[in-house]
C-alpha cells in the first residue's frame, strides 16, 4: 500500500494542524455536558438531522456523532471489542488541489473514498476528501474554508 519515505517524493500540500476529530457517542447530551461543562468546550454548531454536534476545542473541533444517528450508524457497534469509537481524523492541508491529491494517493496505492465534499470544520466550510490508513482508520484531508 505505502512505500518507505522518500524525501524526493514531496506531498502536493502541507499539513497545518488537526482540524477536528469525530467521536461516536451513546448519549450526546451526556457527552456535551462533559466536553462543555468539564473541559470548557463550547457548542459551535448542531446538525440534528445527522446526529452531529460540533464542539469548539481551541482552534479545532471535537465532533460528537450519536451512534444511532445518520452518521453514527455507519460505524457499527460502539467502542468495545468489536466496535470503533473514532470515526475519522481530519488533517487541515494547504493547498487543496484535488487532482494532485488523487495522483499522489494513486501513486502510493491509497484508495480515495468518493468525491470531494464541502464540509464544516474548525475554520468553516471547505473542501474535503476521504481515505483510509493501512489499518482502515478514516482520514479526511481538508482544505481552507471557502
SULHU-V874854 format. One record per residue. N is the residue number from 1. RES is the residue in three letters. SS is DSSP state (H for helix, E for strand, - for the rest). PSI is psi in degrees with one decimal (999 if undefined). NEAR is the number of other C-alpha atoms within 12 Angstrom. Layout:
N	RES	SS	PSI	NEAR
N	RES	SS	PSI	NEAR
This chain:
1	UNK	-	-61.2	15
2	UNK	-	156.6	17
3	UNK	-	161.1	15
4	UNK	-	153.8	9
5	UNK	-	130.3	10
6	UNK	-	111.2	10
7	UNK	-	-24.0	8
8	UNK	-	-7.6	8
9	UNK	-	68.5	14
10	UNK	-	142.3	13
11	UNK	-	151.1	23
12	UNK	-	19.4	20
13	UNK	-	163.6	24
14	UNK	E	137.9	19
15	UNK	E	132.2	21
16	UNK	E	-44.3	19
17	UNK	E	170.6	23
18	UNK	E	124.4	27
19	UNK	E	-51.1	39
20	UNK	E	162.7	35
21	UNK	E	155.0	34
22	UNK	E	121.0	35
23	UNK	E	131.9	35
24	UNK	E	128.4	36
25	UNK	E	152.8	36
26	UNK	-	-40.1	22
27	UNK	-	103.8	22
28	UNK	H	-43.0	30
29	UNK	H	-38.2	20
30	UNK	H	-42.3	15
31	UNK	H	-41.5	27
32	UNK	H	-43.7	31
33	UNK	H	-39.1	18
34	UNK	H	-55.1	19
35	UNK	H	-34.1	26
36	UNK	H	-55.2	23
37	UNK	H	-34.0	15
38	UNK	H	-46.6	12
39	UNK	-	-14.8	16
40	UNK	-	12.0	16
41	UNK	-	167.3	24
42	UNK	E	151.3	25
43	UNK	E	120.3	27
44	UNK	E	-40.9	26
45	UNK	E	147.4	22
46	UNK	E	142.8	22
47	UNK	E	76.2	22
48	UNK	-	-28.3	17
49	UNK	-	-23.5	14
50	UNK	-	-7.4	21
51	UNK	-	41.3	29
52	UNK	E	132.9	34
53	UNK	E	125.7	39
54	UNK	E	120.8	38
55	UNK	E	130.8	38
56	UNK	E	126.7	29
57	UNK	E	82.6	23
58	UNK	-	-128.6	18
59	UNK	-	-11.2	20
60	UNK	E	-172.4	28
61	UNK	E	148.0	33
62	UNK	E	117.8	40
63	UNK	E	130.5	43
64	UNK	E	128.1	44
65	UNK	E	124.2	39
66	UNK	E	138.8	38
67	UNK	-	-23.4	30
68	UNK	-	7.4	24
69	UNK	-	177.7	24
70	UNK	-	-46.6	18
71	UNK	-	-40.8	26
72	UNK	H	-33.0	34
73	UNK	H	-28.7	23
74	UNK	H	-18.1	22
75	UNK	H	-1.5	27
76	UNK	-	-147.3	23
77	UNK	-	155.8	21
78	UNK	-	173.8	24
79	UNK	-	137.8	18
80	UNK	-	-162.7	11
81	UNK	-	-33.3	9
82	UNK	-	-1.2	10
83	UNK	-	160.9	18
84	UNK	-	151.4	24
85	UNK	-	-31.0	30
86	UNK	E	119.3	31
87	UNK	E	-54.1	35
88	UNK	E	161.4	33
89	UNK	E	134.0	32
90	UNK	E	125.7	37
91	UNK	E	126.4	32
92	UNK	E	125.0	35
93	UNK	E	163.6	29
94	UNK	E	132.2	24
95	UNK	-	169.6	23
96	UNK	-	98.7	30
97	UNK	-	97.5	23
98	UNK	H	-46.5	26
99	UNK	H	-43.5	17
100	UNK	H	-38.7	18
101	UNK	H	-47.7	33
102	UNK	H	-39.5	27
103	UNK	H	-43.9	17
104	UNK	H	-45.1	22
105	UNK	H	-42.4	27
106	UNK	H	-41.0	18
107	UNK	H	-29.3	17
108	UNK	-	7.6	21
109	UNK	-	25.9	17
110	UNK	-	122.0	24
111	UNK	-	135.0	25
112	UNK	E	133.9	27
113	UNK	E	100.7	21
114	UNK	E	-161.6	14
115	UNK	E	166.5	17
116	UNK	E	137.8	23
117	UNK	E	151.8	19
118	UNK	E	114.0	21
119	UNK	E	154.7	26
120	UNK	E	134.8	33
121	UNK	E	-166.7	40
122	UNK	-	-28.8	31
123	UNK	-	3.0	26
124	UNK	E	-163.7	25
125	UNK	E	132.3	18
126	UNK	E	176.9	26
127	UNK	E	143.4	30
128	UNK	E	148.2	37
129	UNK	E	144.5	35
130	UNK	E	148.8	33
131	UNK	E	-178.9	30
132	UNK	E	144.4	25
133	UNK	-	176.1	21
134	UNK	-	-21.6	15
135	UNK	-	3.9	11
136	UNK	-	4.2	18
137	UNK	-	139.0	20
138	UNK	E	137.5	27
139	UNK	E	127.2	30
140	UNK	E	128.4	39
141	UNK	E	119.2	43
142	UNK	E	128.2	43
143	UNK	E	-177.3	38
144	UNK	E	156.7	29
145	UNK	E	144.2	21
146	UNK	-	999	15
